[in-house]
């Protein structure tokens, strides 16, 4: 069975445009990647866990703050690797300078025997829908279109 993830597409209105909050993955693999590397805050759904509860938990782990609703179901998105991402939209104005992600540990450099800690998310940013279209992972681009439709901005 394909893995399931859940996440939040956090948005705000900025002037005449909609902006979305995206996160950049931490760790050495993603350090030099930018366009096409950003994501919504998301993560795996635990066995028997409510998907929206998982999306909220993951956003809190990756941003360091609790995101409050109301939440609107955006859709289910099959990723190129087969994973299914369930997404909800929510309006919130988050100060990206205060984002503090949880930490993971991995051997780095490879085969060195040394374990090193990295943030799961090394930064977050607000992007217009057009900017986000360039920054976000390819498999998550349809979320932006669906958000625009949901908000009547399509």
C-alpha positions as CSV (number, residue, x, y, z in Angstrom):
1,X,0.0,0.0,0.0
2,X,1.3,3.4,-0.9
3,X,2.3,5.7,1.9
4,X,-0.1,8.5,2.9
5,X,0.9,12.0,4.0
6,X,-1.2,14.9,5.1
7,X,-0.5,18.5,5.1
8,X,-1.7,22.1,5.2
9,X,-1.6,24.6,2.4
10,X,-1.5,27.8,4.5
11,X,-2.4,31.0,2.8
12,X,-3.0,34.7,3.4
13,X,-4.1,37.6,1.3
14,X,-1.4,40.1,0.6
15,X,-2.7,43.2,-1.2
16,X,-4.4,42.0,-4.3
17,X,-2.8,38.6,-4.3
18,X,-2.9,35.3,-2.5
19,X,0.3,34.2,-0.9
20,X,1.1,30.6,0.3
21,X,3.5,29.4,2.9
22,X,6.0,26.8,1.7
23,X,8.8,25.1,3.6
24,X,12.3,24.1,2.4
25,X,13.5,20.7,3.5
26,X,16.6,20.7,5.8
27,X,19.6,18.4,5.5
28,X,22.5,18.1,3.2
29,X,20.6,16.6,0.2
30,X,18.4,19.7,-0.2
31,X,20.9,22.4,0.8
32,X,21.7,23.6,-2.7
33,X,18.2,22.9,-4.2
34,X,15.7,25.7,-4.5
35,X,13.2,25.8,-7.4
36,X,11.1,22.7,-7.4
37,X,12.2,21.7,-3.9
38,X,9.8,23.5,-1.6
39,X,6.7,21.9,-0.1
40,X,3.6,22.4,2.0
41,X,4.2,21.4,5.7
42,X,3.2,17.7,5.6
43,X,4.2,14.3,6.8
44,X,3.2,10.7,7.2
45,X,-0.2,9.7,8.6
46,X,0.2,7.2,11.5
47,X,-1.8,4.0,11.4
48,X,-5.4,4.8,12.5
49,X,-4.7,8.5,12.8
50,X,-7.2,11.1,11.5
51,X,-5.7,12.7,8.4
52,X,-6.5,16.3,9.4
53,X,-5.0,15.6,12.9
54,X,-1.9,14.3,11.1
55,X,-1.7,17.4,8.9
56,X,-2.0,19.7,11.9
57,X,0.6,17.7,13.9
58,X,3.1,17.8,11.0
59,X,2.6,21.5,10.4
60,X,3.3,22.1,14.1
61,X,6.4,19.9,14.0
62,X,7.8,21.6,10.9
63,X,6.8,25.2,11.8
64,X,7.1,25.1,15.6
65,X,3.6,26.7,16.0
66,X,0.1,25.4,16.2
67,X,-2.0,26.3,13.2
68,X,-5.7,27.0,13.9
69,X,-8.6,26.5,11.5
70,X,-11.1,26.6,10.0
71,X,-9.7,24.0,7.6
72,X,-11.1,23.3,4.1
73,X,-10.4,20.0,2.4
74,X,-8.4,20.7,-0.7
75,X,-8.0,17.2,-2.2
76,X,-5.8,14.1,-2.5
77,X,-2.7,14.3,-4.7
78,X,-0.8,11.3,-6.0
79,X,3.0,12.1,-6.0
80,X,5.4,10.9,-8.7
81,X,6.9,8.3,-6.2
82,X,3.4,6.9,-5.5
83,X,2.7,8.6,-2.2
84,X,-0.7,10.1,-1.6
85,X,-0.8,13.5,-0.1
86,X,-4.1,14.7,1.5
87,X,-4.2,18.5,1.8
88,X,-6.3,21.1,3.6
89,X,-6.2,24.8,3.1
90,X,-6.2,27.2,6.0
91,X,-5.8,31.0,6.2
92,X,-3.2,32.1,8.7
93,X,-0.5,34.8,8.9
94,X,2.6,33.2,10.2
95,X,5.9,35.1,10.8
96,X,8.3,32.9,8.9
97,X,11.3,34.4,10.8
98,X,10.0,32.6,13.9
99,X,9.7,29.1,12.3
100,X,11.5,26.5,14.3
101,X,11.4,22.9,13.0
102,X,12.0,19.6,14.8
103,X,15.4,17.9,14.2
104,X,16.4,14.6,12.6
105,X,19.7,12.7,12.9
106,X,21.6,11.0,10.1
107,X,25.1,9.8,9.3
108,X,27.0,12.7,7.6
109,X,29.1,12.6,5.6
110,X,28.0,9.2,4.3
111,X,30.0,6.2,5.6
112,X,31.8,8.5,8.1
113,X,30.4,6.9,11.2
114,X,29.5,10.4,12.5
115,X,25.9,11.3,13.3
116,X,24.8,14.8,12.7
117,X,21.6,16.7,13.5
118,X,19.6,18.7,10.9
119,X,16.3,20.6,11.0
120,X,13.5,18.9,9.1
121,X,12.7,22.3,7.6
122,X,15.5,24.8,7.3
123,X,13.4,27.8,6.3
124,X,9.9,28.9,5.3
125,X,8.7,31.6,3.0
126,X,5.6,33.3,1.7
127,X,5.1,33.2,-2.1
128,X,2.5,34.4,-4.5
129,X,0.8,31.6,-6.5
130,X,3.0,32.4,-9.5
131,X,6.2,32.3,-7.4
132,X,5.0,29.1,-5.6
133,X,4.4,27.4,-9.0
134,X,8.2,27.6,-9.5
135,X,9.3,26.8,-6.0
136,X,7.0,23.9,-5.1
137,X,7.6,20.2,-5.8
138,X,6.1,19.2,-9.2
139,X,3.6,16.7,-7.6
140,X,2.2,19.5,-5.3
141,X,1.6,22.1,-8.1
142,X,-2.1,21.0,-8.6
143,X,-2.7,22.1,-5.0
144,X,-2.0,25.7,-6.0
145,X,-4.6,25.5,-8.8
146,X,-7.1,23.9,-6.5
147,X,-6.5,26.6,-3.8
148,X,-7.0,29.4,-6.4
149,X,-10.3,27.7,-7.4
150,X,-11.4,27.3,-3.8
151,X,-10.7,30.9,-3.0
152,X,-12.4,32.2,-6.2
153,X,-9.1,33.5,-7.6
154,X,-8.8,31.2,-10.6
